[in-house]
Amino acid sequence: MKKLYTFLAAGMVIWIGGCSLPTGKPGGRYSAKDCKPVPFRPDRAADKVVIKQSEHKLYVYHNGKVIKVMRTSLGKYTMSKGPKVKQGDFCTPVGHYRIVDKRCHSLKYRAMTISYPNAEDLARAKKLGVKPGNYITFHGQPYWNRDGHGDSYTLSHDWTNGCIALTNKDLDWLWSAVKPGTPIIIER
């Protein structure tokens, strides 16, 4: 019975936590029709994206100027424990990264993977004898909030496993402004 409760608790953490791989079906699931194409917009082509954890804000720069500011949710222990150090710490990393890919996500609408861990993250993890973790993304909202009715709730606290969560509307906007290779700077 204890194993069953442990399994159920782990499943709830992944479902609520936010950054699980795009598998499983808890809480509903986005389908291909939910992930319509969002064309790249050269007029908003991002020079860089800066996330300021202390502000829970994401800044998009175009031609060196801020053109969009978005609210974010972070890893659920980021503000109390600090930046990501190891796999499973539920913290969002700090450092310089790049967008690696963009794809539809069956649980969180869309996801853009960043290049975490970088060389500094790997060196720190090795020194500490831990695994740094991986699969840090920008992602959208859980399926239950696909229409945005719960955005105020989901943006009022940190709830991800270490990812940066945006509203689906903001994620669509960001999707149109970045390409793989776009620099990402995550600051404390």
Residue frames as a rotation matrix with the C-alpha (Angstrom) as fourth column:
MET 1
0.565 0.825 0.000 0.00
0.825 -0.565 0.000 0.00
0.000 0.000 -1.000 0.00
LYS 2
0.363 -0.523 -0.771 2.89
0.205 -0.763 0.614 2.37
-0.909 -0.380 -0.169 0.79
LYS 3
-0.691 -0.627 0.361 4.27
0.450 0.019 0.893 1.83
-0.566 0.779 0.269 -2.74
LEU 4
-0.075 0.760 0.646 0.90
0.974 -0.082 0.210 2.75
0.212 0.645 -0.734 -4.22
TYR 5
0.792 0.360 -0.493 0.75
0.506 -0.839 0.201 6.01
-0.341 -0.408 -0.847 -2.24
THR 6
-0.096 -0.910 -0.403 4.34
0.154 -0.414 0.897 6.83
-0.983 0.024 0.180 -3.23
PHE 7
-0.664 -0.101 0.741 3.49
0.718 0.187 0.670 6.18
-0.206 0.977 -0.052 -6.89
LEU 8
0.344 0.883 0.318 0.35
0.913 -0.394 0.104 8.33
0.217 0.254 -0.942 -6.72
ALA 9
0.651 -0.166 -0.741 2.18
0.314 -0.830 0.462 11.15
-0.692 -0.533 -0.488 -4.93
ALA 10
-0.479 -0.878 -0.002 4.97
0.289 -0.160 0.944 11.11
-0.829 0.451 0.330 -7.53
GLY 11
-0.401 0.421 0.814 2.40
0.911 0.089 0.402 11.22
0.097 0.903 -0.419 -10.32
MET 12
0.696 0.697 -0.173 0.70
0.716 -0.691 0.098 14.24
-0.052 -0.192 -0.980 -8.75
VAL 13
0.221 -0.704 -0.675 4.04
0.199 -0.645 0.738 16.05
-0.955 -0.297 -0.002 -8.36
ILE 14
-0.748 -0.505 0.430 4.80
0.486 0.024 0.874 15.54
-0.451 0.863 0.227 -12.06
TRP 15
-0.072 0.810 0.583 1.29
0.961 -0.101 0.258 16.52
0.268 0.578 -0.771 -13.13
ILE 16
0.854 0.400 -0.333 1.16
0.497 -0.816 0.296 19.63
-0.153 -0.418 -0.895 -10.95
GLY 17
0.229 -0.894 -0.384 4.88
0.463 -0.248 0.851 20.30
-0.856 -0.373 0.357 -11.13
GLY 18
0.677 0.321 -0.662 4.99
-0.215 -0.774 -0.595 21.23
-0.704 0.545 -0.455 -14.73
CYS 19
0.158 -0.694 -0.703 8.12
-0.943 -0.317 0.102 20.17
-0.294 0.647 -0.704 -16.57
SER 20
0.063 -0.111 0.992 7.59
-0.077 0.990 0.115 16.50
-0.995 -0.083 0.054 -17.17
LEU 21
-0.927 -0.374 -0.006 8.35
-0.072 0.164 0.984 15.05
-0.367 0.913 -0.179 -20.55
PRO 22
-0.382 0.843 -0.379 5.41
-0.917 -0.397 0.040 15.25
-0.117 0.362 0.925 -22.94
THR 23
-0.693 0.222 -0.686 3.95
-0.026 0.943 0.332 11.87
0.720 0.248 -0.648 -22.03
GLY 24
-0.840 0.412 -0.352 1.12
0.487 0.288 -0.825 10.67
-0.239 -0.864 -0.442 -19.89
LYS 25
-0.467 0.762 0.448 -2.47
0.404 -0.267 0.875 11.82
0.786 0.590 -0.184 -19.74
PRO 26
-0.312 0.421 -0.852 -3.25
0.933 -0.035 -0.359 13.21
-0.181 -0.906 -0.382 -16.29
GLY 27
-0.241 0.277 -0.930 -5.45
0.315 -0.885 -0.345 16.28
-0.918 -0.376 0.126 -16.22
GLY 28
0.830 0.545 -0.119 -6.20
0.047 -0.282 -0.958 16.29
-0.556 0.789 -0.259 -19.93
ARG 29
-0.178 -0.888 0.424 -4.04
0.580 0.253 0.774 16.45
-0.795 0.384 0.470 -22.96
TYR 30
0.087 0.109 -0.990 -3.44
-0.605 -0.784 -0.140 18.89
-0.791 0.611 -0.002 -25.78
SER 31
0.437 0.074 0.896 -3.97
0.569 0.749 -0.339 17.49
-0.697 0.658 0.286 -29.25
ALA 32
-0.529 -0.674 0.516 -2.40
0.809 -0.217 0.547 18.50
-0.257 0.707 0.659 -32.57
LYS 33
0.108 0.648 0.753 -5.36
0.762 -0.541 0.356 20.83
0.638 0.536 -0.553 -33.26
ASP 34
0.846 0.159 -0.509 -4.50
0.496 -0.584 0.643 22.77
-0.195 -0.796 -0.573 -30.08
CYS 35
0.056 -0.942 -0.330 -1.02
0.306 -0.298 0.904 23.50
-0.950 -0.151 0.272 -31.42
LYS 36
0.871 0.316 0.376 -1.72
0.457 -0.244 -0.855 25.54
-0.178 0.917 -0.357 -34.52
PRO 37
-0.018 -0.930 0.368 1.28
0.962 -0.117 -0.249 26.98
0.274 0.349 0.896 -36.38
VAL 38
0.789 0.090 -0.607 2.54
0.298 -0.921 0.251 30.33
-0.536 -0.379 -0.754 -35.12
PRO 39
0.652 -0.553 0.520 4.63
0.604 -0.037 -0.796 31.99
0.459 0.833 0.309 -37.83
PHE 40
-0.188 -0.815 -0.548 7.93
0.923 -0.338 0.185 33.69
-0.336 -0.471 0.816 -37.04
ARG 41
0.865 0.477 0.154 7.57
0.501 -0.837 -0.221 37.48
0.023 0.269 -0.963 -37.04
PRO 42
-0.041 -0.962 0.269 10.75
0.883 -0.161 -0.441 39.29
0.467 0.219 0.856 -38.18
ASP 43
0.106 0.139 0.985 9.38
-0.079 -0.986 0.148 42.55
0.991 -0.094 -0.094 -36.74
ARG 44
0.771 0.125 0.624 9.72
-0.617 -0.095 0.781 41.01
0.157 -0.988 0.004 -33.25
ALA 45
0.555 -0.609 -0.567 12.81
0.237 0.769 -0.594 38.87
0.798 0.195 0.571 -33.86
ALA 46
0.994 -0.102 0.026 14.38
-0.048 -0.224 0.973 38.63
-0.094 -0.969 -0.228 -30.42
ASP 47
0.252 -0.967 0.038 18.04
-0.584 -0.183 -0.791 39.58
0.772 0.177 -0.611 -29.96
LYS 48
-0.840 -0.425 -0.337 17.79
0.028 0.587 -0.809 37.97
0.542 -0.689 -0.481 -26.54
VAL 49
0.426 0.904 -0.029 15.33
-0.024 0.043 0.999 36.98
0.904 -0.425 0.040 -23.84
VAL 50
-0.732 -0.642 0.228 16.07
-0.203 -0.114 -0.973 37.87
0.651 -0.758 -0.047 -20.21
ILE 51
0.402 0.792 -0.460 14.28
0.338 0.339 0.878 36.28
0.851 -0.508 -0.132 -17.27
LYS 52
-0.559 -0.473 0.681 14.59
-0.472 -0.493 -0.731 38.12
0.682 -0.730 0.052 -13.95
GLN 53
-0.399 0.387 -0.831 13.60
0.535 0.835 0.133 35.57
0.745 -0.391 -0.540 -11.33
SER 54
-0.816 0.034 -0.577 13.23
0.530 -0.351 -0.772 38.11
-0.228 -0.936 0.268 -8.52
GLU 55
-0.718 0.566 -0.406 10.64
-0.588 -0.805 -0.082 39.99
-0.373 0.179 0.910 -10.60
HIS 56
-0.275 0.565 0.778 8.95
0.387 0.806 -0.448 36.90
-0.880 0.178 -0.441 -12.10
LYS 57
0.645 0.432 -0.630 9.26
-0.327 -0.590 -0.739 38.65
-0.691 0.683 -0.239 -15.44
LEU 58
0.002 -0.565 0.825 10.53
0.803 0.493 0.335 37.78
-0.596 0.662 0.455 -18.90
TYR 59
0.318 -0.008 -0.948 11.87
-0.304 -0.948 -0.094 40.58
-0.898 0.318 -0.303 -21.12
VAL 60
0.419 -0.156 0.895 12.07
0.821 0.486 -0.300 40.23
-0.388 0.860 0.331 -24.91
TYR 61
0.009 -0.529 -0.848 14.66
-0.100 -0.845 0.526 42.42
-0.995 0.080 -0.061 -26.65
HIS 62
0.528 0.101 0.843 14.51
0.821 0.195 -0.537 43.45
-0.218 0.976 0.020 -30.33
ASN 63
0.316 -0.535 0.783 17.28
0.458 -0.637 -0.620 45.64
0.831 0.555 0.043 -31.74
GLY 64
-0.651 -0.736 -0.186 18.57
0.455 -0.181 -0.872 46.07
0.608 -0.653 0.452 -28.18
LYS 65
-0.686 0.483 0.544 15.29
-0.662 -0.725 -0.191 47.46
0.302 -0.491 0.817 -26.79
VAL 66
-0.831 0.493 0.259 12.67
0.184 0.682 -0.708 45.79
-0.525 -0.541 -0.657 -24.60
ILE 67
-0.775 0.593 -0.217 9.60
-0.474 -0.320 0.820 45.17
0.417 0.739 0.529 -26.76
LYS 68
0.307 0.889 -0.340 7.59
-0.299 0.429 0.852 42.84
0.904 -0.160 0.398 -24.52
VAL 69
-0.748 -0.404 0.526 7.42
-0.625 0.163 -0.763 42.00
0.223 -0.900 -0.375 -20.81
MET 70
0.136 0.776 -0.617 5.63
-0.316 0.624 0.715 38.86
0.939 0.098 0.330 -19.60
ARG 71
0.241 0.037 0.970 4.80
-0.965 0.113 0.235 37.44
-0.101 -0.993 0.062 -16.17
THR 72
-0.158 -0.364 -0.918 6.29
-0.449 0.854 -0.262 34.03
0.879 0.371 -0.299 -15.38
SER 73
0.846 0.167 0.506 6.09
-0.521 0.458 0.720 31.18
-0.112 -0.873 0.475 -12.92
LEU 74
-0.068 -0.965 -0.252 9.31
-0.877 0.179 -0.446 29.38
0.475 0.191 -0.859 -12.01
GLY 75
-0.336 -0.169 -0.926 10.43
0.188 0.952 -0.242 26.20
0.923 -0.255 -0.288 -10.30
LYS 76
0.586 0.811 -0.013 8.46
0.202 -0.131 0.971 25.84
0.785 -0.571 -0.241 -7.10
TYR 77
0.695 -0.370 -0.617 11.54
0.673 0.033 0.739 26.13
-0.253 -0.929 0.272 -4.82
THR 78
0.143 -0.691 0.709 13.50
0.763 -0.379 -0.523 28.72
0.630 0.616 0.473 -6.84
MET 79
0.323 0.021 0.946 12.80
-0.221 -0.970 0.097 31.66
0.920 -0.241 -0.309 -4.57
SER 80
0.900 0.050 0.434 13.46
-0.437 0.079 0.896 29.78
0.011 -0.996 0.093 -1.32
LYS 81
0.700 -0.635 0.327 16.43
0.401 0.729 0.555 27.61
-0.590 -0.258 0.765 -2.35
GLY 82
-0.005 -0.715 -0.700 18.06
-0.480 -0.612 0.629 29.62
-0.877 0.339 -0.340 -5.12
PRO 83
0.136 0.042 -0.990 19.09
-0.991 -0.005 -0.136 28.57
-0.011 0.999 0.041 -8.62
LYS 84
0.945 0.271 -0.182 19.05
-0.298 0.943 -0.147 25.02
0.132 0.193 0.972 -9.94
VAL 85
0.011 -0.953 0.304 21.96
-0.953 0.083 0.291 22.90
-0.303 -0.293 -0.907 -8.73
LYS 86
-0.908 -0.331 0.256 20.83
-0.283 0.936 0.208 19.34
-0.308 0.116 -0.944 -9.29
GLN 87
-0.634 0.673 -0.380 18.21
-0.132 0.390 0.911 17.16
0.762 0.628 -0.159 -10.84
GLY 88
-0.056 0.756 -0.652 14.96
0.682 0.506 0.529 17.11
0.729 -0.415 -0.544 -8.90
ASP 89
-0.742 -0.268 -0.614 15.54
0.659 -0.457 -0.597 20.26
-0.121 -0.848 0.516 -6.84
PHE 90
0.248 0.952 0.182 12.51
0.968 -0.237 -0.077 22.04
-0.031 0.195 -0.980 -8.40
CYS 91
0.189 -0.288 -0.939 14.59
0.212 -0.922 0.325 25.17
-0.959 -0.261 -0.113 -9.03
THR 92
0.959 0.109 0.263 15.02
0.283 -0.254 -0.925 27.23
-0.034 0.961 -0.274 -12.19
PRO 93
0.158 -0.987 0.015 18.62
0.979 0.158 0.126 27.66
-0.127 -0.005 0.992 -13.37
VAL 94
0.794 -0.111 -0.598 20.57
-0.099 -0.994 0.054 30.90
-0.600 0.016 -0.800 -13.60
GLY 95
-0.238 -0.942 0.237 22.98
0.287 0.165 0.944 31.49
-0.928 0.292 0.231 -16.46
HIS 96
-0.175 0.052 -0.983 23.40
-0.834 -0.539 0.120 32.01
-0.524 0.841 0.138 -20.19
TYR 97
-0.302 0.215 0.929 21.61
0.288 0.949 -0.126 29.60
-0.909 0.229 -0.348 -22.50
ARG 98
-0.818 0.141 -0.558 20.04
-0.565 -0.381 0.732 29.36
-0.110 0.914 0.391 -25.96
ILE 99
0.362 0.924 0.122 16.77
-0.756 0.368 -0.542 28.10
-0.546 0.104 0.831 -27.38
VAL 100
-0.682 -0.591 0.431 17.41
-0.290 0.759 0.583 24.54
-0.671 0.273 -0.689 -28.58
ASP 101
-0.887 0.440 0.140 14.06
0.348 0.438 0.829 23.60
0.303 0.784 -0.542 -30.10
LYS 102
-0.599 0.799 0.049 10.37
-0.740 -0.529 -0.414 24.42
-0.305 -0.284 0.909 -30.26
ARG 103
-0.854 0.335 -0.397 7.59
0.038 0.803 0.595 21.83
0.518 0.493 -0.699 -30.26
CYS 104
0.149 0.962 0.231 4.04
-0.595 -0.099 0.798 21.08
0.790 -0.256 0.557 -29.28
HIS 105
-0.907 -0.400 0.130 3.63
-0.320 0.456 -0.830 19.58
0.273 -0.795 -0.542 -25.81
SER 106
-0.369 0.822 -0.434 0.79
0.266 0.541 0.798 17.25
0.890 0.179 -0.419 -24.91
LEU 107
0.039 0.381 -0.924 0.58
0.984 0.144 0.101 18.44
0.171 -0.913 -0.370 -21.29
LYS 108
-0.033 -0.155 -0.987 1.75
0.563 -0.819 0.109 22.08
-0.826 -0.553 0.115 -21.37
TYR 109
0.759 0.552 -0.345 0.59
0.038 -0.567 -0.823 23.31
-0.650 0.611 -0.451 -24.81
ARG 110
0.782 -0.622 0.045 4.00
0.001 -0.072 -0.997 24.20
0.623 0.780 -0.056 -26.31
ALA 111
0.770 -0.611 -0.182 7.57
0.273 0.059 0.960 23.90
-0.576 -0.789 0.212 -25.09
MET 112
0.734 -0.677 0.054 10.84
-0.263 -0.356 -0.896 25.55
0.626 0.644 -0.440 -26.05
THR 113
0.766 -0.518 -0.381 13.81
0.642 0.584 0.496 23.69
-0.035 -0.625 0.780 -24.65
ILE 114
0.794 -0.599 0.100 16.81
-0.590 -0.800 -0.105 25.74
0.143 0.024 -0.989 -23.49
SER 115
0.369 -0.766 -0.527 20.44
-0.166 0.504 -0.848 24.60
0.915 0.400 0.059 -23.50
TYR 116
0.145 -0.262 0.954 20.57
-0.989 -0.033 0.141 23.76
-0.006 -0.964 -0.264 -19.80
PRO 117
0.710 -0.508 -0.487 22.93
0.342 -0.356 0.870 22.41
-0.615 -0.784 -0.080 -18.52
ASN 118
0.837 -0.547 -0.015 25.71
-0.327 -0.477 -0.816 24.63
0.439 0.688 -0.578 -19.88
ALA 119
0.102 -0.899 -0.426 29.42
0.210 0.438 -0.874 24.08
0.972 0.000 0.234 -19.17
GLU 120
-0.579 -0.300 0.759 29.24
-0.581 -0.501 -0.641 25.97
0.572 -0.812 0.116 -15.84
ASP 121
0.381 0.812 0.442 26.23
-0.920 0.283 0.272 23.93
0.096 -0.510 0.855 -14.70
LEU 122
0.773 -0.139 -0.619 28.00
-0.035 0.965 -0.260 20.68
0.634 0.223 0.741 -15.61
ALA 123
-0.287 -0.958 0.000 31.19
0.041 -0.012 -0.999 21.70
0.957 -0.287 0.042 -13.77
ARG 124
-0.379 0.218 0.899 29.25
-0.871 -0.413 -0.267 22.71
0.313 -0.884 0.347 -10.64
ALA 125
0.706 0.707 0.045 27.29
-0.692 0.675 0.258 19.45
0.152 -0.214 0.965 -10.64
LYS 126
0.478 -0.611 -0.631 30.46
0.149 0.764 -0.627 17.42
0.866 0.206 0.457 -11.11
LYS 127
-0.529 -0.707 0.468 32.15
-0.293 -0.366 -0.883 19.25
0.796 -0.605 -0.013 -8.23
LEU 128
-0.232 0.553 0.800 29.13
-0.973 -0.129 -0.193 18.55
-0.004 -0.823 0.568 -6.01
GLY 129
-0.970 -0.192 0.149 28.82
-0.190 0.981 0.033 14.94
-0.152 0.004 -0.988 -7.17
VAL 130
-0.162 0.979 0.124 25.25
0.031 0.130 -0.991 15.38
-0.986 -0.156 -0.052 -8.41
LYS 131
-0.424 0.167 0.890 23.39
0.901 0.182 0.395 15.15
-0.096 0.969 -0.227 -11.72
PRO 132
-0.960 -0.026 -0.278 22.54
0.033 -0.999 -0.019 18.63
-0.277 -0.027 0.960 -13.06
GLY 133
0.022 0.992 0.120 19.20
0.327 0.106 -0.939 17.61
-0.945 0.060 -0.322 -14.56
ASN 134
-0.959 -0.252 0.126 17.97
0.195 -0.269 0.943 18.62
-0.204 0.930 0.307 -18.00
TYR 135
-0.434 0.821 0.372 14.87
0.772 0.125 0.623 19.39
0.465 0.557 -0.688 -20.06
ILE 136
-0.390 0.289 -0.874 14.37
0.472 -0.752 -0.460 22.94
-0.791 -0.592 0.157 -18.84
THR 137
-0.486 0.320 0.813 11.82
0.832 -0.113 0.543 24.69
0.266 0.940 -0.212 -21.04
PHE 138
-0.793 0.597 -0.125 9.59
-0.556 -0.792 -0.255 27.65
-0.250 -0.133 0.959 -21.54
HIS 139
-0.826 0.564 0.000 6.14
0.499 0.730 0.468 26.09
0.264 0.386 -0.884 -21.54
GLY 140
-0.445 0.773 0.452 2.49
-0.383 -0.621 0.684 26.98
0.810 0.132 0.572 -21.41
GLN 141
-0.327 0.476 0.816 -0.30
-0.944 -0.119 -0.308 26.16
-0.050 -0.871 0.489 -19.03
PRO 142
-0.859 0.130 0.495 -1.73
0.016 0.973 -0.228 22.81
-0.511 -0.188 -0.838 -17.96
TYR 143
-0.809 0.552 0.205 -4.65
0.392 0.246 0.886 21.58
0.438 0.797 -0.416 -20.05
TRP 144
-0.058 0.844 -0.533 -7.21
0.994 -0.001 -0.111 22.55
-0.094 -0.536 -0.839 -17.39
ASN 145
0.171 0.047 -0.984 -6.13
0.270 -0.963 0.001 26.19
-0.948 -0.265 -0.177 -17.97
ARG 146
-0.431 -0.405 0.807 -5.94
0.837 0.155 0.525 26.04
-0.338 0.901 0.272 -21.76
ASP 147
0.273 0.620 0.736 -8.42
0.813 -0.557 0.167 28.91
0.514 0.552 -0.656 -22.18
GLY 148
-0.539 -0.659 0.525 -6.57
0.284 -0.729 -0.622 31.15
0.793 -0.186 0.580 -19.69
HIS 149
0.486 0.824 0.291 -9.32
-0.037 -0.313 0.949 31.27
0.873 -0.472 -0.122 -17.05
GLY 150
0.899 -0.162 -0.406 -6.78
0.437 0.294 0.850 30.28
-0.018 -0.942 0.335 -14.38
ASP 151
0.256 -0.869 0.424 -3.84
0.498 -0.258 -0.828 32.45
0.829 0.423 0.367 -15.49
SER 152
0.300 -0.132 0.945 -4.03
-0.629 -0.772 0.092 34.69
0.718 -0.621 -0.315 -12.42
TYR 153
0.900 0.073 0.429 -3.86
-0.389 0.576 0.718 31.60
-0.195 -0.814 0.548 -10.22
THR 154
0.779 -0.611 0.144 -1.02
0.627 0.760 -0.168 29.86
-0.006 0.221 0.975 -12.05
LEU 155
0.134 -0.759 0.637 1.05
0.404 -0.545 -0.734 33.06
0.905 0.356 0.233 -12.27
SER 156
0.643 0.181 0.744 0.51
-0.497 -0.641 0.585 33.93
0.583 -0.746 -0.323 -8.60
HIS 157
0.571 -0.506 0.647 2.95
-0.545 0.356 0.759 31.27
-0.614 -0.786 -0.073 -7.39
ASP 158
-0.292 -0.749 -0.595 5.83
-0.951 0.295 0.096 29.11
0.103 0.594 -0.798 -8.58
TRP 159
0.461 0.639 0.616 4.75
-0.662 0.710 -0.241 25.59
-0.591 -0.297 0.750 -9.50
THR 160
0.730 -0.161 -0.664 7.05
-0.530 0.480 -0.699 24.06
0.431 0.862 0.265 -12.13
ASN 161
0.874 -0.479 -0.084 9.79
0.469 0.783 0.410 21.47
-0.130 -0.398 0.908 -11.74
GLY 162
-0.070 -0.920 -0.385 12.32
0.521 -0.362 0.773 24.15
-0.851 -0.147 0.505 -12.79
CYS 163
-0.348 0.027 0.937 10.91
0.925 -0.150 0.348 25.44
0.150 0.988 0.027 -16.08
ILE 164
-0.895 0.157 -0.418 9.64
-0.082 -0.978 -0.192 28.90
-0.439 -0.138 0.888 -16.94
ALA 165
-0.361 0.856 0.371 5.85
0.905 0.418 -0.085 28.87
-0.227 0.305 -0.925 -17.39
LEU 166
-0.963 0.149 -0.226 3.98
-0.206 -0.945 0.253 31.51
-0.176 0.290 0.941 -19.36
THR 167
0.069 0.996 0.057 0.36
-0.343 0.077 -0.936 31.98
-0.937 0.045 0.347 -20.27
ASN 168
0.032 -0.008 0.999 -0.51
0.752 0.659 -0.019 30.22
-0.658 0.752 0.027 -23.52
LYS 169
0.917 0.341 0.206 -1.16
0.394 -0.705 -0.590 33.62
-0.057 0.622 -0.781 -25.12
ASP 170
0.636 -0.752 -0.174 2.27
-0.637 -0.639 0.431 34.93
-0.435 -0.163 -0.886 -24.07
LEU 171
-0.088 -0.673 0.734 3.91
0.044 0.734 0.678 31.69
-0.995 0.092 -0.036 -25.16
ASP 172
0.496 0.319 0.808 2.38
0.804 0.184 -0.566 32.09
-0.329 0.930 -0.165 -28.63
TRP 173
0.986 -0.153 -0.065 3.76
-0.165 -0.948 -0.272 35.63
-0.020 0.279 -0.960 -28.77
LEU 174
0.265 -0.947 0.182 7.24
-0.622 -0.024 0.783 34.47
-0.737 -0.321 -0.595 -27.67
TRP 175
0.168 -0.121 0.978 7.05
0.470 0.882 0.028 31.57
-0.866 0.455 0.205 -30.14
SER 176
0.818 0.244 0.521 6.67
0.575 -0.309 -0.758 34.11
-0.024 0.919 -0.393 -32.96
ALA 177
0.893 -0.443 0.076 9.71
-0.445 -0.896 0.001 36.10
0.068 -0.035 -0.997 -31.77
VAL 178
0.110 -0.899 0.424 12.38
-0.756 0.201 0.623 33.44
-0.645 -0.389 -0.658 -31.19
LYS 179
0.667 -0.068 -0.742 14.18
-0.524 0.666 -0.531 30.84
0.530 0.743 0.408 -33.24
PRO 180
0.845 -0.496 -0.201 16.52
0.528 0.707 0.470 28.07
-0.091 -0.503 0.859 -32.14
GLY 181
-0.103 -0.965 0.241 19.77
0.887 -0.199 -0.416 29.73
0.449 0.171 0.877 -31.15
THR 182
0.394 0.291 0.872 18.18
-0.036 -0.943 0.330 32.83
0.919 -0.161 -0.361 -29.58
PRO 183
-0.687 -0.715 -0.132 20.19
0.136 0.051 -0.989 33.78
0.714 -0.697 0.062 -26.45
ILE 184
0.589 0.799 -0.118 18.45
0.190 0.005 0.982 33.31
0.785 -0.601 -0.149 -23.11
ILE 185
-0.641 -0.730 0.238 19.79
-0.066 -0.257 -0.964 34.96
0.765 -0.634 0.117 -19.96
ILE 186
0.521 0.759 -0.390 18.29
0.366 0.215 0.905 33.88
0.771 -0.614 -0.166 -16.64
GLU 187
-0.508 -0.649 0.566 19.18
-0.180 -0.563 -0.807 36.17
0.842 -0.512 0.169 -13.73
ARG 188
-0.572 0.274 -0.773 18.45
0.801 0.387 -0.456 35.83
0.174 -0.880 -0.441 -10.05
